[in-house]
Amino acid sequence: MLLQANPDDQNIKKLLTEVKTIAVVGLSPKPERDSNQVARYLKESGYTIVPVNPKENEILGEKCYASLLDIPFEIDMVDVFRKSEFVPQVVEDTLKTKAKALWLQLGVSHFDAGEKARKNGLIVIQNSCLMVDHKRLF
């Protein structure tokens, strides 16, 4: 099965202009990890990042939450650095938040979960690096 097409550049740019708070699922405390580099870039670009990692208390100076459902305030987007097999649970949790978008990083995709997220009103980007797209569009 082919993955659904991601939104076009114009719609991604619009989304990234509207989004302010990004929960980063699977954020690593290790500076050499992609998740850490992307989250650091997003923070430096003016976004509020919310680390989601059950093994950590704080990453990049931000309080860590064990899951999306533990975040006590609204988030605009969920950025996922977990293996594709974990995406269905992330989608379930995301749908219980008020997030408007789900971003699955490069190498992360799940047809059925992505389709469910779309059908429930989320903007879904799969298999794409948020930092690379942000740098390209801004």
N, C-alpha and C positions, 0 to 999 in steps of 0.2 A: 504494500500500500504506500502510495506517495503521501508525503506530509502536505498539509494545506499550505498554501503560499502565505508568507509573512506579509504584513501590510507594506505598502510602497513607501519610499523614502519620505514623501511629503507627510504621510500619516504618522510615520515613526518620529519625524521631527516635531510634529504637532504634539504627540504624546510626551516626548521628552521635554517639551516646553511647559506642559501642564503639570507633570509629575514633580512633586517636591520631596516626598518621603519614600525611600526604597528599602524594603526588607531584603536582606541578602542571606538566603538560606544556604547553609554550608560554608559560611565565611570562615576561613582559616586564620589563626593568629600568626601564621608563618609568613613573613614578608615576601618570600620568594614564590609563594603560591599565587596562581592566577586570580583566585577569589579575593585575596588580600590586595593585589595590585589594582584590580578593577574597582573594588570598594574604596580604596584610597583615592583613586582618580575621581570617582563620583563625588566623594566628600570634598575634594579640592575644587570640584566644578560647581559646588554650591548645593548639592543635594544633601538631605538628611539621610544618613544610612542607619539601618537598624540591624545589627548582627543577629542571626539566628543560628545558634550552635549550642547544643545542650551540654557540651563539655567545658565551656568557657564562661567566665563572668564578665569579661570586658575585652573588646577587640577594637583597635584604632581609636581608643579613648571613648568608646560608646558602650553602654550597658548591653550585655548579651541576653537574649531570651532563648529558652529551651525549644520553643516552637512558635509558629505564627500566631497560634491561639493565645499565647501568653503575653503578647504585645498589648498594652493597655490603652493604646491610642490608634487613630486611623493611619493606615498606610495607603499609599497611592499605587505602588507597584511591588511585585515580588520578583526578585532576580534569583535564579536557581543555579547553584553549583553542586548539585547532587547527581548521582548516576540516574540514567533514564528510568530505571526500574522503580525509583522512589517518586517519580513525578505524579502518579495517580494520587498518592496521599497528600502531596504538596498542593495539588489542585483542590482536593476536598477541603483542606485547611484554608486555602486562599478564598474559596467560595464563601467561607464563613466570616471573612473579613470584608471591609468595604473597598478593597483594592479594585482598581479598574483595569489592571494589566498584569500579565504574567510573562516574564522574560526567561526563556530557557537558554542558558549559555551555550557556546560552541561545543558541539558534541553531545548535547542533551536534547532529546526529543521523545515524544510519546504521542502517537497518532490519536488513540482513543481518549486519553486524558486531555489533549489539546482540543479535540473536538468538543468534549464535555464543557471545558472552560469557555470556549467560544459560544456554545449554545446557551450558556448561563451569563452571557454578556461581557465576558472579559476580552480585552484585546490580547492576542497571543502571538508572541514571537518565539520561534524555536530555532535551535542550532545556530545561534548568532551571538557574537560578542558585543555586549552593551557598550563597552569602552571603545571598541573599534568603530561601531556605528556612530557613537556620539562624536568622536574625533572627526569622522568623515563628514558628518552633517553640520557640525558647528565649527 
